[in-house]
């Protein structure tokens, strides 16, 4: 879709890295299979780039996805890294869950809580919204659970704290469309249709498996 002032739709494909080893230094065998299968699913998508975070689990996932594609460049990006996108005030949170949510964030180092929000704002500016030109743009970002939650809650215009509670399975696929002069549309969320049963739901809280 082309806008009226030289802008076109952006299709932002998002995935969480494949299942990682306990020390997160590499993917497990399952994680590598997940990445390959996602790459195979995306072979016919008109991707112009695969952006990925700098950590080994995201970089390896992007490389394996890229090997299934044809000539799509891989582009490392600090903005696609693993960080806390927003730290809410207590009065922003539902009273019944405020203690639990604040307690969860308090386990992260203070530096991460302080520096993450600036990266999250920059990620919104970099990866979302309509694009300049006459042709729609399709891009994949291989990233982490927190950033996907942040981008999805922004697309839905939900409160900033609502990135919490949005969980993404390893190598699942989310797609958001940003068309000129229209609200963002979440076309897919946490889709694992390309994965066999034994590779679904990894990285996802067991009590949320459905």
N, C-alpha and C positions, 0 to 999 in steps of 0.2 A: 504494500500500500504506500502510495506517495502522497505527501502532504502538500499544502498549498504554497509553502514558502521554501521549497527545496529541501524538504525533509522526508524521510521514509521510515518504515517500521523497523524496529530492531527485535530480533528473536534471540533471547538470552537463554541458552541451555546451561543448566547447572547440574553438577554432580559432585557428590562426596567421593573422595579417594576410595580405592578398594580396601578390603580388610587388611589391617597392618599387623605386623609382628608385635609381641608384647612391649618391646622397647621402641617401637614405631620407627625403626631404622630402615624398614623395607616392607614390601607387601608379603603376605602369606601366599601359599599356593592358591588358596581360594580367592584372595585379593587379585592375583594376576589373572585368574580365569574371569573374574567379574569385569576387570578392565577390558579384556579382549572382547568379551561378549557385548559390552556397551559400545566399543568401537565398531563391531560388526553391525549393531543396530543403527549406528549413525552414518554408515557408509553412503547412504543416499541423501543425507541431509546436506544442504548447500553451505557447509561451514566455511567461513573465511579465515578462522583462527581458532586455536585451542590455547587459552590462557591457563596458567596453573600456578599455584602457590609454590614457595621455595622449599618446603619441607620434603624429605625423600619420599614419603608415601604419596604425596600429590604429584611430585615430579615423575615418579615411576608409573603411576596411573596414567598420566597424560602421555607419556612415551608409548605405552602399550596401546592406548586408544589411537594415537597418531599413526601407529604401524598398520592399523586397519583402514586408514583413510588414504586418500590420494592427493599428495601435495599440499596438505593443510599445515601451515607453519605452527610450531609450538612457541609460545611466548611466556616466559616466566614473569610473574608479577607479585611483588610484595603485597599488593592490595588483595590478592587472592589467598593470603596466608591464614593462619589459625590465630584468631584473637577475639577478645570480648568486644562486641560492637557497641554496647550501650550498658551503662550501670544505672539502674533506676533508683529514684528516691523511694523511701518507704511509702510515702503518701500517694505514689503513683500505682501501687500494687494492690490487688485485692486483699482485704484484711485477713482472710482465712489462709492465704498462702504466702503472705509477705515474709514471715520468719524463715520459711523453707527456702524461698527464692534468694533472699539476702544471704542466708547461710551458705547456700551453694556458691554464690559468687565470692564470698569471703575466703574461700579455700584457694583462690587464685592469687598469685603474687600481686602486690599493690601496683607494680609497674605495668603489668598487663591490664589492670583495670583502668589505669590512668591513660595509657597510650592507645588502647584499642579504639575508642570512639572516634578519634581523628582519622584513623585508617578506614573505619566504617563509612564516615562521611565521604571520604575520597573515593571509596569503592562505589558508592551510589553515583557519584559524578562520573566515574569512569565507565561503568558497565551498564547503566540504565538509561532509559529515555530514548526517544526517536533519534535517528542519525541524519547527518547532513547528506545530501545527494538525492538521487532519483531511484536508487535500488535498495530494497530491503537488505538488512545485514543479519547474518546468522553466526553467532559466536558461542563457543563452549567455554565455560570456566570450571576447571577442576579445582575444588577447594575443600572446605571443611564444614562441619555441621553448623557452627555458629553463624558463619557468613551467609549460608543458604537461608537459615531462619530469618536473618536480618533483611535480606533482599526480598523474601516472600512477604514478610510483614509490611515492608514498605510498599510493595506492589498492591497490597490490600488496604493500604492507608490505615493500618492498625496502630494502636499505641506503640511507642518506641520500645517499651519493655516486653512487648509480645513476641520478640524473637525467642524468648525463653519458652520452652514447652513445644517448640517446633523441632521435631527430630527427623533426621534424614538417614536412610539406610545407605550402606556402602554401595557405590556404583549405581544407585538409583538415579532416575532422571527427572528433573524439573524443568519446565520451559515457561518463560514469561514473555509476553508480547507487549511491546511499547509502540503503539501506533500514534502518529501525529494527531493532536487534538482529541485524544480519547484517553480514558483511564487505562492503566495497565491491566492486562488480563493474564491470569495464571492458567495456562493451557494444560499443563500436566504438573502433578506434584508427587514426588516420592514414588515414581512409577518403576516397578521392578519386573515388568512384563518380559524383558529380555533375559532374565535370569531364571535358571531352574530352581525348584523348590529348595534345594539344599544350599543355595547361595543367596537366598533372600533373607532380609531382616538382620543381617550381621551389622554390628555397630548400633543396633536399635534396642532400647530397653526391652527385656523379655516380656514384661507385663503388658507391653503395647503391641505385641505381635497379633495380627488378626488374619 
